[in-house]
Amino acid sequence: MKLCNIFKGIGILLLISSVYAYDEEEVEAYVGDCKEIVDYLKEKEIEVNINDCQTNEEGRVTKLDTYTYCITEEIANKLISYKTLTSLYVESRNSPVSKLYYCDMLNTFPSAIAELPNLETLNIIGFKDFKKNDLLTVPKTVKSL
């Protein structure tokens, strides 16, 4: 019976790691600002926390889909500080996978969001420690929240 549970546990871990593992080739294919973001995370010795990153024809990031495993507010603000962002998805919620990282999730609303003049779509999930006026700092250009 114990052996069966061990095999189930190993199977679940393999499934989770294959679902949540980022594609190294996809990450290496990033250019422009997206490559800069990936290089910054690697420089900080942080797992690449990007699900999607898209750039315009000039290499400027326009879409970023990221989660906040093991990053501080300072790092989060750096990741989302690109003025050309039009779409931003930031997830900060605990899951079985996040517990495998053995580090904290970012729980505070990243202040850099207020400084994104071209932002049209904003998805924020899982932030626990909203301050009273955090949502008031969302740029007026946001059409979808």
N, CA, C and O atoms as a GROMACS GRO file, in nm:
protein
  580
    1MET      N    1   0.082  -0.119   0.000
    1MET     CA    2   0.000   0.000   0.000
    1MET      C    3   0.087   0.126   0.000
    1MET      O    4   0.060   0.221  -0.074
    2LYS      N    5   0.192   0.128   0.083
    2LYS     CA    6   0.280   0.244   0.089
    2LYS      C    7   0.352   0.264  -0.044
    2LYS      O    8   0.371   0.377  -0.088
    3LEU      N    9   0.391   0.154  -0.107
    3LEU     CA   10   0.460   0.163  -0.235
    3LEU      C   11   0.368   0.224  -0.341
    3LEU      O   12   0.412   0.302  -0.425
    4CYS      N   13   0.243   0.188  -0.336
    4CYS     CA   14   0.144   0.243  -0.431
    4CYS      C   15   0.132   0.395  -0.412
    4CYS      O   16   0.126   0.470  -0.510
    5ASN      N   17   0.129   0.439  -0.286
    5ASN     CA   18   0.120   0.583  -0.258
    5ASN      C   19   0.245   0.657  -0.304
    5ASN      O   20   0.237   0.770  -0.351
    6ILE      N   21   0.359   0.593  -0.289
    6ILE     CA   22   0.484   0.654  -0.335
    6ILE      C   23   0.480   0.675  -0.486
    6ILE      O   24   0.516   0.782  -0.536
    7PHE      N   25   0.436   0.572  -0.559
    7PHE     CA   26   0.426   0.583  -0.704
    7PHE      C   27   0.325   0.690  -0.746
    7PHE      O   28   0.348   0.763  -0.843
    8LYS      N   29   0.214   0.699  -0.674
    8LYS     CA   30   0.116   0.803  -0.704
    8LYS      C   31   0.178   0.941  -0.683
    8LYS      O   32   0.159   1.032  -0.765
    9GLY      N   33   0.252   0.956  -0.573
    9GLY     CA   34   0.316   1.084  -0.544
    9GLY      C   35   0.417   1.123  -0.651
    9GLY      O   36   0.423   1.238  -0.693
   10ILE      N   37   0.497   1.026  -0.693
   10ILE     CA   38   0.595   1.052  -0.799
   10ILE      C   39   0.525   1.089  -0.928
   10ILE      O   40   0.567   1.181  -0.999
   11GLY      N   41   0.417   1.019  -0.960
   11GLY     CA   42   0.340   1.049  -1.081
   11GLY      C   43   0.284   1.190  -1.078
   11GLY      O   44   0.288   1.261  -1.179
   12ILE      N   45   0.230   1.230  -0.965
   12ILE     CA   46   0.174   1.365  -0.953
   12ILE      C   47   0.283   1.470  -0.968
   12ILE      O   48   0.264   1.570  -1.036
   13LEU      N   49   0.398   1.447  -0.905
   13LEU     CA   50   0.509   1.542  -0.918
   13LEU      C   51   0.556   1.554  -1.062
   13LEU      O   52   0.585   1.664  -1.109
   14LEU      N   53   0.565   1.443  -1.132
   14LEU     CA   54   0.606   1.447  -1.272
   14LEU      C   55   0.504   1.522  -1.357
   14LEU      O   56   0.541   1.598  -1.445
   15LEU      N   57   0.378   1.499  -1.330
   15LEU     CA   58   0.272   1.568  -1.404
   15LEU      C   59   0.279   1.718  -1.378
   15LEU      O   60   0.273   1.798  -1.472
   16ILE      N   61   0.290   1.757  -1.252
   16ILE     CA   62   0.296   1.899  -1.218
   16ILE      C   63   0.418   1.964  -1.281
   16ILE      O   64   0.408   2.072  -1.338
   17SER      N   65   0.533   1.898  -1.273
   17SER     CA   66   0.654   1.959  -1.328
   17SER      C   67   0.646   1.972  -1.479
   17SER      O   68   0.700   2.068  -1.535
   18SER      N   69   0.580   1.879  -1.546
   18SER     CA   70   0.570   1.891  -1.691
   18SER      C   71   0.469   1.996  -1.732
   18SER      O   72   0.486   2.061  -1.836
   19VAL      N   73   0.365   2.016  -1.653
   19VAL     CA   74   0.265   2.117  -1.685
   19VAL      C   75   0.318   2.257  -1.659
   19VAL      O   76   0.294   2.348  -1.738
   20TYR      N   77   0.391   2.275  -1.549
   20TYR     CA   78   0.435   2.408  -1.510
   20TYR      C   79   0.577   2.442  -1.551
   20TYR      O   80   0.621   2.555  -1.529
   21ALA      N   81   0.648   2.351  -1.608
   21ALA     CA   82   0.784   2.381  -1.652
   21ALA      C   83   0.779   2.472  -1.774
   21ALA      O   84   0.700   2.450  -1.866
   22TYR      N   85   0.862   2.573  -1.773
   22TYR     CA   86   0.865   2.661  -1.889
   22TYR      C   87   0.948   2.597  -1.999
   22TYR      O   88   1.037   2.517  -1.973
   23ASP      N   89   0.918   2.633  -2.119
   23ASP     CA   90   0.986   2.578  -2.236
   23ASP      C   91   1.114   2.659  -2.258
   23ASP      O   92   1.108   2.775  -2.297
   24GLU      N   93   1.228   2.596  -2.235
   24GLU     CA   94   1.358   2.665  -2.247
   24GLU      C   95   1.377   2.722  -2.387
   24GLU      O   96   1.429   2.833  -2.401
   25GLU      N   97   1.336   2.648  -2.489
   25GLU     CA   98   1.351   2.699  -2.626
   25GLU      C   99   1.266   2.823  -2.648
   25GLU      O  100   1.308   2.918  -2.714
   26GLU      N  101   1.145   2.821  -2.593
   26GLU     CA  102   1.057   2.937  -2.607
   26GLU      C  103   1.117   3.058  -2.537
   26GLU      O  104   1.115   3.169  -2.591
   27VAL      N  105   1.171   3.038  -2.418
   27VAL     CA  106   1.233   3.147  -2.343
   27VAL      C  107   1.354   3.200  -2.418
   27VAL      O  108   1.374   3.322  -2.424
   28GLU      N  109   1.434   3.113  -2.476
   28GLU     CA  110   1.552   3.156  -2.550
   28GLU      C  111   1.515   3.230  -2.678
   28GLU      O  112   1.596   3.305  -2.732
   29ALA      N  113   1.394   3.209  -2.727
   29ALA     CA  114   1.350   3.275  -2.851
   29ALA      C  115   1.304   3.419  -2.827
   29ALA      O  116   1.283   3.494  -2.922
   30TYR      N  117   1.289   3.458  -2.700
   30TYR     CA  118   1.247   3.594  -2.671
   30TYR      C  119   1.349   3.694  -2.724
   30TYR      O  120   1.469   3.668  -2.723
   31VAL      N  121   1.299   3.808  -2.770
   31VAL     CA  122   1.386   3.914  -2.821
   31VAL      C  123   1.350   4.045  -2.752
   31VAL      O  124   1.249   4.055  -2.683
   32GLY      N  125   1.433   4.144  -2.772
   32GLY     CA  126   1.405   4.279  -2.723
   32GLY      C  127   1.383   4.284  -2.573
   32GLY      O  128   1.458   4.225  -2.495
   33ASP      N  129   1.277   4.355  -2.534
   33ASP     CA  130   1.246   4.372  -2.392
   33ASP      C  131   1.218   4.239  -2.323
   33ASP      O  132   1.254   4.222  -2.207
   34CYS      N  133   1.154   4.145  -2.393
   34CYS     CA  134   1.124   4.015  -2.332
   34CYS      C  135   1.253   3.942  -2.296
   34CYS      O  136   1.262   3.881  -2.190
   35LYS      N  137   1.352   3.948  -2.382
   35LYS     CA  138   1.482   3.887  -2.353
   35LYS      C  139   1.547   3.958  -2.234
   35LYS      O  140   1.608   3.894  -2.149
   36GLU      N  141   1.533   4.090  -2.230
   36GLU     CA  142   1.587   4.167  -2.118
   36GLU      C  143   1.523   4.123  -1.986
   36GLU      O  144   1.592   4.111  -1.884
   37ILE      N  145   1.393   4.099  -1.987
   37ILE     CA  146   1.322   4.054  -1.867
   37ILE      C  147   1.373   3.917  -1.823
   37ILE      O  148   1.402   3.897  -1.706
   38VAL      N  149   1.384   3.824  -1.917
   38VAL     CA  150   1.434   3.690  -1.886
   38VAL      C  151   1.576   3.697  -1.833
   38VAL      O  152   1.609   3.631  -1.734
   39ASP      N  153   1.661   3.776  -1.896
   39ASP     CA  154   1.800   3.790  -1.851
   39ASP      C  155   1.806   3.848  -1.710
   39ASP      O  156   1.890   3.808  -1.630
   40TYR      N  157   1.718   3.943  -1.681
   40TYR     CA  158   1.713   4.004  -1.548
   40TYR      C  159   1.677   3.899  -1.443
   40TYR      O  160   1.740   3.893  -1.337
   41LEU      N  161   1.577   3.816  -1.472
   41LEU     CA  162   1.538   3.711  -1.378
   41LEU      C  163   1.653   3.612  -1.357
   41LEU      O  164   1.680   3.571  -1.244
   42LYS      N  165   1.720   3.575  -1.464
   42LYS     CA  166   1.832   3.482  -1.452
   42LYS      C  167   1.946   3.544  -1.372
   42LYS      O  168   2.010   3.477  -1.292
   43GLU      N  169   1.971   3.674  -1.394
   43GLU     CA  170   2.076   3.745  -1.320
   43GLU      C  171   2.045   3.745  -1.171
   43GLU      O  172   2.136   3.735  -1.089
   44LYS      N  173   1.918   3.757  -1.137
   44LYS     CA  174   1.875   3.756  -0.997
   44LYS      C  175   1.861   3.614  -0.943
   44LYS      O  176   1.823   3.594  -0.827
   45GLU      N  177   1.892   3.515  -1.027
   45GLU     CA  178   1.883   3.374  -0.992
   45GLU      C  179   1.742   3.335  -0.950
   45GLU      O  180   1.720   3.266  -0.850
   46ILE      N  181   1.646   3.382  -1.029
   46ILE     CA  182   1.505   3.353  -1.005
   46ILE      C  183   1.454   3.271  -1.122
   46ILE      O  184   1.488   3.297  -1.238
   47GLU      N  185   1.372   3.172  -1.091
   47GLU     CA  186   1.308   3.092  -1.195
   47GLU      C  187   1.236   3.185  -1.292
   47GLU      O  188   1.176   3.284  -1.249
   48VAL      N  189   1.242   3.156  -1.419
   48VAL     CA  190   1.174   3.240  -1.518
   48VAL      C  191   1.024   3.231  -1.494
   48VAL      O  192   0.963   3.127  -1.518
   49ASN      N  193   0.966   3.340  -1.447
   49ASN     CA  194   0.827   3.346  -1.405
   49ASN      C  195   0.736   3.401  -1.514
   49ASN      O  196   0.646   3.479  -1.485
   50ILE      N  197   0.759   3.363  -1.637
   50ILE     CA  198   0.684   3.422  -1.748
   50ILE      C  199   0.606   3.314  -1.822
   50ILE      O  200   0.663   3.213  -1.865
   51ASN      N  201   0.477   3.335  -1.836
   51ASN     CA  202   0.394   3.245  -1.917
   51ASN      C  203   0.390   3.292  -2.062
   51ASN      O  204   0.385   3.211  -2.154
   52ASP      N  205   0.393   3.424  -2.081
   52ASP     CA  206   0.387   3.479  -2.216
   52ASP      C  207   0.449   3.619  -2.214
   52ASP      O  208   0.431   3.695  -2.119
   53CYS      N  209   0.521   3.649  -2.319
   53CYS     CA  210   0.579   3.782  -2.336
   53CYS      C  211   0.582   3.812  -2.485
   53CYS      O  212   0.638   3.735  -2.563
   54GLN      N  213   0.520   3.923  -2.524
   54GLN     CA  214   0.514   3.958  -2.666
   54GLN      C  215   0.568   4.099  -2.685
   54GLN      O  216   0.554   4.186  -2.599
   55THR      N  217   0.631   4.118  -2.801
   55THR     CA  218   0.688   4.249  -2.833
   55THR      C  219   0.628   4.302  -2.963
   55THR      O  220   0.569   4.227  -3.041
   56ASN      N  221   0.644   4.432  -2.983
   56ASN     CA  222   0.603   4.492  -3.110
   56ASN      C  223   0.720   4.481  -3.208
   56ASN      O  224   0.822   4.419  -3.178
   57GLU      N  225   0.704   4.541  -3.325
   57GLU     CA  226   0.807   4.530  -3.429
   57GLU      C  227   0.940   4.595  -3.389
   57GLU      O  228   1.044   4.563  -3.447
   58GLU      N  229   0.938   4.685  -3.290
   58GLU     CA  230   1.062   4.747  -3.243
   58GLU      C  231   1.127   4.670  -3.129
   58GLU      O  232   1.230   4.712  -3.077
   59GLY      N  233   1.067   4.558  -3.088
   59GLY     CA  234   1.122   4.479  -2.979
   59GLY      C  235   1.079   4.526  -2.842
   59GLY      O  236   1.133   4.480  -2.741
   60ARG      N  237   0.983   4.616  -2.836
   60ARG     CA  238   0.932   4.667  -2.708
   60ARG      C  239   0.819   4.578  -2.659
   60ARG      O  240   0.730   4.541  -2.736
   61VAL      N  241   0.823   4.544  -2.532
   61VAL     CA  242   0.723   4.453  -2.476
   61VAL      C  243   0.585   4.520  -2.476
   61VAL      O  244   0.571   4.636  -2.435
   62THR      N  245   0.486   4.446  -2.523
   62THR     CA  246   0.348   4.496  -2.525
   62THR      C  247   0.256   4.410  -2.439
   62THR      O  248   0.153   4.457  -2.391
   63LYS      N  249   0.294   4.285  -2.419
   63LYS     CA  250   0.212   4.194  -2.338
   63LYS      C  251   0.304   4.114  -2.247
   63LYS      O  252   0.406   4.060  -2.290
   64LEU      N  253   0.265   4.106  -2.120
   64LEU     CA  254   0.341   4.027  -2.023
   64LEU      C  255   0.244   3.950  -1.936
   64LEU      O  256   0.151   4.007  -1.878
   65ASP      N  257   0.266   3.820  -1.927
   65ASP     CA  258   0.186   3.730  -1.844
   65ASP      C  259   0.285   3.663  -1.750
   65ASP      O  260   0.367   3.582  -1.793
   66THR      N  261   0.278   3.696  -1.622
   66THR     CA  262   0.378   3.650  -1.527
   66THR      C  263   0.314   3.612  -1.394
   66THR      O  264   0.200   3.650  -1.367
   67TYR      N  265   0.386   3.538  -1.314
   67TYR     CA  266   0.343   3.506  -1.179
   67TYR      C  267   0.457   3.539  -1.085
   67TYR      O  268   0.571   3.557  -1.128
   68THR      N  269   0.426   3.548  -0.956
   68THR     CA  270   0.520   3.611  -0.864
   68THR      C  271   0.591   3.515  -0.770
   68THR      O  272   0.617   3.549  -0.654
   69TYR      N  273   0.624   3.396  -0.816
   69TYR     CA  274   0.699   3.304  -0.732
   69TYR      C  275   0.836   3.363  -0.702
   69TYR      O  276   0.912   3.396  -0.794
   70CYS      N  277   0.867   3.375  -0.576
   70CYS     CA  278   1.002   3.410  -0.529
   70CYS      C  279   1.050   3.549  -0.571
   70CYS      O  280   1.170   3.573  -0.578
   71ILE      N  281   0.960   3.641  -0.598
   71ILE     CA  282   1.007   3.775  -0.633
   71ILE      C  283   0.957   3.877  -0.531
   71ILE      O  284   0.850   3.862  -0.472
   72THR      N  285   1.036   3.980  -0.514
   72THR     CA  286   1.001   4.088  -0.423
   72THR      C  287   0.922   4.194  -0.499
   72THR      O  288   0.910   4.188  -0.621
   73GLU      N  289   0.867   4.289  -0.426
   73GLU     CA  290   0.795   4.399  -0.492
   73GLU      C  291   0.890   4.477  -0.583
   73GLU      O  292   0.850   4.522  -0.690
   74GLU      N  293   1.014   4.495  -0.540
   74GLU     CA  294   1.113   4.566  -0.622
   74GLU      C  295   1.133   4.497  -0.757
   74GLU      O  296   1.136   4.562  -0.861
   75ILE      N  297   1.148   4.366  -0.754
   75ILE     CA  298   1.166   4.290  -0.879
   75ILE      C  299   1.040   4.294  -0.963
   75ILE      O  300   1.047   4.310  -1.085
   76ALA      N  301   0.923   4.280  -0.900
   76ALA     CA  302   0.797   4.287  -0.974
   76ALA      C  303   0.783   4.422  -1.043
   76ALA      O  304   0.744   4.428  -1.159
   77ASN      N  305   0.816   4.528  -0.972
   77ASN     CA  306   0.807   4.662  -1.031
   77ASN      C  307   0.902   4.677  -1.149
   77ASN      O  308   0.870   4.744  -1.247
   78LYS      N  309   1.019   4.616  -1.141
   78LYS     CA  310   1.114   4.620  -1.254
   78LYS      C  311   1.055   4.545  -1.374
   78LYS      O  312   1.065   4.592  -1.487
   79LEU      N  313   0.996   4.429  -1.349
   79LEU     CA  314   0.941   4.348  -1.458
   79LEU      C  315   0.828   4.418  -1.532
   79LEU      O  316   0.812   4.400  -1.653
   80ILE      N  317   0.751   4.498  -1.461
   80ILE     CA  318   0.634   4.562  -1.524
   80ILE      C  319   0.654   4.711  -1.548
   80ILE      O  320   0.557   4.785  -1.563
   81SER      N  321   0.777   4.755  -1.552
   81SER     CA  322   0.803   4.899  -1.565
   81SER      C  323   0.811   4.947  -1.710
   81SER      O  324   0.842   5.063  -1.734
   82TYR      N  325   0.782   4.861  -1.804
   82TYR     CA  326   0.795   4.896  -1.945
   82TYR      C  327   0.674   4.978  -1.991
   82TYR      O  328   0.561   4.929  -1.988
   83LYS      N  329   0.698   5.100  -2.032
   83LYS     CA  330   0.591   5.194  -2.067
   83LYS      C  331   0.510   5.150  -2.189
   83LYS      O  332   0.401   5.202  -2.212
   84THR      N  333   0.562   5.056  -2.267
   84THR     CA  334   0.492   5.010  -2.388
   84THR      C  335   0.392   4.898  -2.360
   84THR      O  336   0.322   4.853  -2.451
   85LEU      N  337   0.384   4.852  -2.235
   85LEU     CA  338   0.290   4.745  -2.201
   85LEU      C  339   0.146   4.789  -2.227
   85LEU      O  340   0.102   4.894  -2.179
   86THR      N  341   0.073   4.708  -2.302
   86THR     CA  342  -0.070   4.732  -2.323
   86THR      C  343  -0.154   4.626  -2.253
   86THR      O  344  -0.272   4.648  -2.225
   87SER      N  345  -0.094   4.510  -2.225
   87SER     CA  346  -0.165   4.400  -2.160
   87SER      C  347  -0.076   4.339  -2.053
   87SER      O  348   0.038   4.302  -2.079
   88LEU      N  349  -0.130   4.330  -1.932
   88LEU     CA  350  -0.052   4.278  -1.820
   88LEU      C  351  -0.137   4.182  -1.739
   88LEU      O  352  -0.250   4.213  -1.700
   89TYR      N  353  -0.082   4.063  -1.714
   89TYR     CA  354  -0.145   3.961  -1.631
   89TYR      C  355  -0.044   3.926  -1.524
   89TYR      O  356   0.066   3.879  -1.554
   90VAL      N  357  -0.081   3.948  -1.398
   90VAL     CA  358   0.009   3.917  -1.287
   90VAL      C  359  -0.067   3.829  -1.188
   90VAL      O  360  -0.171   3.868  -1.136
   91GLU      N  361  -0.014   3.711  -1.164
   91GLU     CA  362  -0.079   3.617  -1.073
   91GLU      C  363   0.008   3.597  -0.950
   91GLU      O  364   0.128   3.572  -0.960
   92SER      N  365  -0.056   3.609  -0.834
   92SER     CA  366   0.014   3.589  -0.708
   92SER      C  367  -0.076   3.511  -0.614
   92SER      O  368  -0.132   3.566  -0.520
   93ARG      N  369  -0.088   3.384  -0.640
   93ARG     CA  370  -0.167   3.302  -0.548
   93ARG      C  371  -0.095   3.170  -0.525
   93ARG      O  372  -0.025   3.119  -0.612
   94ASN      N  373  -0.115   3.120  -0.407
   94ASN     CA  374  -0.050   2.994  -0.372
   94ASN      C  375  -0.122   2.878  -0.438
   94ASN      O  376  -0.244   2.874  -0.448
   95SER      N  377  -0.043   2.785  -0.483
   95SER     CA  378  -0.095   2.663  -0.544
   95SER      C  379  -0.003   2.550  -0.500
   95SER      O  380   0.100   2.574  -0.439
   96PRO      N  381  -0.039   2.427  -0.531
   96PRO     CA  382   0.053   2.318  -0.498
   96PRO      C  383   0.191   2.338  -0.560
   96PRO      O  384   0.292   2.299  -0.501
   97VAL      N  385   0.196   2.398  -0.677
   97VAL     CA  386   0.324   2.421  -0.743
   97VAL      C  387   0.405   2.527  -0.669
   97VAL      O  388   0.526   2.511  -0.654
   98SER      N  389   0.340   2.635  -0.623
   98SER     CA  390   0.415   2.742  -0.556
   98SER      C  391   0.482   2.691  -0.429
   98SER      O  392   0.589   2.740  -0.392
   99LYS      N  393   0.421   2.594  -0.364
   99LYS     CA  394   0.482   2.539  -0.243
   99LYS      C  395   0.612   2.464  -0.274
   99LYS      O  396   0.698   2.450  -0.187
  100LEU      N  397   0.626   2.416  -0.396
  100LEU     CA  398   0.749   2.347  -0.435
  100LEU      C  399   0.868   2.442  -0.446
  100LEU      O  400   0.982   2.398  -0.440
  101TYR      N  401   0.842   2.571  -0.462
  101TYR     CA  402   0.950   2.668  -0.476
  101TYR      C  403   1.012   2.707  -0.342
  101TYR      O  404   1.121   2.764  -0.340
  102TYR      N  405   0.946   2.678  -0.233
  102TYR     CA  406   0.996   2.710  -0.099
  102TYR      C  407   1.031   2.857  -0.083
  102TYR      O  408   1.134   2.891  -0.024
  103CYS      N  409   0.948   2.942  -0.135
  103CYS     CA  410   0.968   3.085  -0.118
  103CYS      C  411   0.832   3.154  -0.117
  103CYS      O  412   0.731   3.092  -0.150
  104ASP      N  413   0.832   3.278  -0.081
  104ASP     CA  414   0.707   3.351  -0.066
  104ASP      C  415   0.655   3.403  -0.199
  104ASP      O  416   0.730   3.423  -0.295
  105MET      N  417   0.526   3.425  -0.201
  105MET     CA  418   0.461   3.491  -0.313
  105MET      C  419   0.455   3.640  -0.281
  105MET      O  420   0.456   3.679  -0.164
  106LEU      N  421   0.447   3.720  -0.382
  106LEU     CA  422   0.430   3.864  -0.364
  106LEU      C  423   0.284   3.888  -0.329
  106LEU      O  424   0.194   3.847  -0.403
  107ASN      N  425   0.258   3.955  -0.218
  107ASN     CA  426   0.120   3.978  -0.175
  107ASN      C  427   0.078   4.124  -0.188
  107ASN      O  428  -0.041   4.154  -0.173
  108THR      N  429   0.171   4.213  -0.214
  108THR     CA  430   0.136   4.354  -0.225
  108THR      C  431   0.121   4.394  -0.371
  108THR      O  432   0.188   4.341  -0.459
  109PHE      N  433   0.033   4.487  -0.394
  109PHE     CA  434   0.003   4.536  -0.528
  109PHE      C  435   0.125   4.610  -0.582
  109PHE      O  436   0.170   4.705  -0.520
  110PRO      N  437   0.178   4.569  -0.697
  110PRO     CA  438   0.298   4.636  -0.752
  110PRO      C  439   0.269   4.783  -0.788
  110PRO      O  440   0.181   4.812  -0.868
  111SER      N  441   0.343   4.872  -0.728
  111SER     CA  442   0.318   5.016  -0.747
  111SER      C  443   0.347   5.063  -0.889
  111SER      O  444   0.293   5.164  -0.932
  112ALA      N  445   0.432   4.991  -0.963
  112ALA     CA  446   0.469   5.032  -1.099
  112ALA      C  447   0.350   5.029  -1.195
  112ALA      O  448   0.356   5.090  -1.302
  113ILE      N  449   0.244   4.959  -1.159
  113ILE     CA  450   0.126   4.954  -1.246
  113ILE      C  451   0.072   5.094  -1.271
  113ILE      O  452   0.022   5.124  -1.380
  114ALA      N  453   0.083   5.180  -1.172
  114ALA     CA  454   0.032   5.317  -1.185
  114ALA      C  455   0.107   5.397  -1.291
  114ALA      O  456   0.057   5.499  -1.338
  115GLU      N  457   0.226   5.352  -1.329
  115GLU     CA  458   0.312   5.426  -1.422
  115GLU      C  459   0.309   5.371  -1.565
  115GLU      O  460   0.403   5.395  -1.641
  116LEU      N  461   0.205   5.300  -1.602
  116LEU     CA  462   0.197   5.239  -1.735
  116LEU      C  463   0.096   5.315  -1.821
  116LEU      O  464  -0.023   5.287  -1.815
  117PRO      N  465   0.143   5.411  -1.900
  117PRO     CA  466   0.053   5.501  -1.973
  117PRO      C  467  -0.023   5.437  -2.088
  117PRO      O  468  -0.123   5.492  -2.134
  118ASN      N  469   0.021   5.320  -2.136
  118ASN     CA  470  -0.045   5.256  -2.250
  118ASN      C  471  -0.124   5.131  -2.212
  118ASN      O  472  -0.176   5.062  -2.299
  119LEU      N  473  -0.133   5.103  -2.083
  119LEU     CA  474  -0.198   4.981  -2.037
  119LEU      C  475  -0.348   4.984  -2.067
  119LEU      O  476  -0.418   5.078  -2.029
  120GLU      N  477  -0.396   4.880  -2.135
  120GLU     CA  478  -0.538   4.869  -2.170
  120GLU      C  479  -0.605   4.751  -2.100
  120GLU      O  480  -0.723   4.758  -2.066
  121THR      N  481  -0.530   4.644  -2.079
  121THR     CA  482  -0.584   4.524  -2.015
  121THR      C  483  -0.499   4.489  -1.894
  121THR      O  484  -0.377   4.477  -1.904
  122LEU      N  485  -0.565   4.474  -1.780
  122LEU     CA  486  -0.495   4.441  -1.656
  122LEU      C  487  -0.570   4.328  -1.586
  122LEU      O  488  -0.688   4.342  -1.552
  123ASN      N  489  -0.501   4.219  -1.563
  123ASN     CA  490  -0.554   4.106  -1.486
  123ASN      C  491  -0.461   4.086  -1.368
  123ASN      O  492  -0.343   4.055  -1.385
  124ILE      N  493  -0.514   4.102  -1.248
  124ILE     CA  494  -0.436   4.080  -1.127
  124ILE      C  495  -0.510   3.977  -1.043
  124ILE      O  496  -0.629   3.992  -1.014
  125ILE      N  497  -0.439   3.874  -1.004
  125ILE     CA  498  -0.502   3.764  -0.933
  125ILE      C  499  -0.420   3.729  -0.809
  125ILE      O  500  -0.298   3.715  -0.816
  126GLY      N  501  -0.489   3.716  -0.696
  126GLY     CA  502  -0.429   3.659  -0.577
  126GLY      C  503  -0.358   3.753  -0.483
  126GLY      O  504  -0.300   3.706  -0.384
  127PHE      N  505  -0.359   3.881  -0.507
  127PHE     CA  506  -0.291   3.973  -0.415
  127PHE      C  507  -0.376   3.989  -0.289
  127PHE      O  508  -0.494   4.026  -0.296
  128LYS      N  509  -0.316   3.960  -0.173
  128LYS     CA  510  -0.390   3.960  -0.047
  128LYS      C  511  -0.388   4.096   0.022
  128LYS      O  512  -0.484   4.134   0.088
  129ASP      N  513  -0.280   4.168   0.008
  129ASP     CA  514  -0.259   4.289   0.087
  129ASP      C  515  -0.281   4.416   0.006
  129ASP      O  516  -0.191   4.498  -0.009
  130PHE      N  517  -0.402   4.431  -0.046
  130PHE     CA  518  -0.436   4.555  -0.115
  130PHE      C  519  -0.445   4.667  -0.013
  130PHE      O  520  -0.503   4.650   0.094
  131LYS      N  521  -0.388   4.780  -0.046
  131LYS     CA  522  -0.407   4.898   0.037
  131LYS      C  523  -0.534   4.967  -0.010
  131LYS      O  524  -0.583   4.940  -0.120
  132LYS      N  525  -0.586   5.052   0.071
  132LYS     CA  526  -0.716   5.114   0.045
  132LYS      C  527  -0.726   5.175  -0.095
  132LYS      O  528  -0.828   5.159  -0.161
  133ASN      N  529  -0.623   5.242  -0.141
  133ASN     CA  530  -0.631   5.315  -0.268
  133ASN      C  531  -0.555   5.250  -0.383
  133ASN      O  532  -0.535   5.315  -0.486
  134ASP      N  533  -0.513   5.125  -0.369
  134ASP     CA  534  -0.436   5.060  -0.476
  134ASP      C  535  -0.508   5.062  -0.610
  134ASP      O  536  -0.448   5.097  -0.711
  135LEU      N  537  -0.634   5.026  -0.612
  135LEU     CA  538  -0.706   5.021  -0.739
  135LEU      C  539  -0.727   5.160  -0.799
  135LEU      O  540  -0.748   5.173  -0.919
  136LEU      N  541  -0.722   5.262  -0.717
  136LEU     CA  542  -0.735   5.398  -0.768
  136LEU      C  543  -0.612   5.441  -0.848
  136LEU      O  544  -0.617   5.537  -0.924
  137THR      N  545  -0.502   5.370  -0.830
  137THR     CA  546  -0.379   5.404  -0.902
  137THR      C  547  -0.370   5.338  -1.039
  137THR      O  548  -0.278   5.365  -1.116
  138VAL      N  549  -0.466   5.251  -1.071
  138VAL     CA  550  -0.466   5.186  -1.203
  138VAL      C  551  -0.484   5.295  -1.308
  138VAL      O  552  -0.573   5.380  -1.295
  139PRO      N  553  -0.402   5.294  -1.412
  139PRO     CA  554  -0.411   5.398  -1.515
  139PRO      C  555  -0.550   5.408  -1.577
  139PRO      O  556  -0.620   5.308  -1.592
  140LYS      N  557  -0.588   5.528  -1.612
  140LYS     CA  558  -0.720   5.554  -1.673
  140LYS      C  559  -0.732   5.491  -1.811
  140LYS      O  560  -0.843   5.477  -1.863
  141THR      N  561  -0.620   5.453  -1.871
  141THR     CA  562  -0.622   5.392  -2.004
  141THR      C  563  -0.672   5.248  -2.001
  141THR      O  564  -0.704   5.191  -2.106
  142VAL      N  565  -0.680   5.187  -1.882
  142VAL     CA  566  -0.723   5.048  -1.870
  142VAL      C  567  -0.871   5.036  -1.905
  142VAL      O  568  -0.956   5.102  -1.846
  143LYS      N  569  -0.898   4.950  -2.004
  143LYS     CA  570  -1.035   4.927  -2.050
  143LYS      C  571  -1.092   4.798  -1.993
  143LYS      O  572  -1.214   4.781  -1.984
  144SER      N  573  -1.003   4.707  -1.955
  144SER     CA  574  -1.045   4.577  -1.903
  144SER      C  575  -0.966   4.546  -1.777
  144SER      O  576  -0.843   4.538  -1.779
  145LEU      N  577  -1.038   4.530  -1.667
  145LEU     CA  578  -0.974   4.504  -1.538
  145LEU      C  579  -1.034   4.378  -1.479
  145LEU      O  580  -0.996   4.336  -1.370
   0.00000   0.00000   0.00000
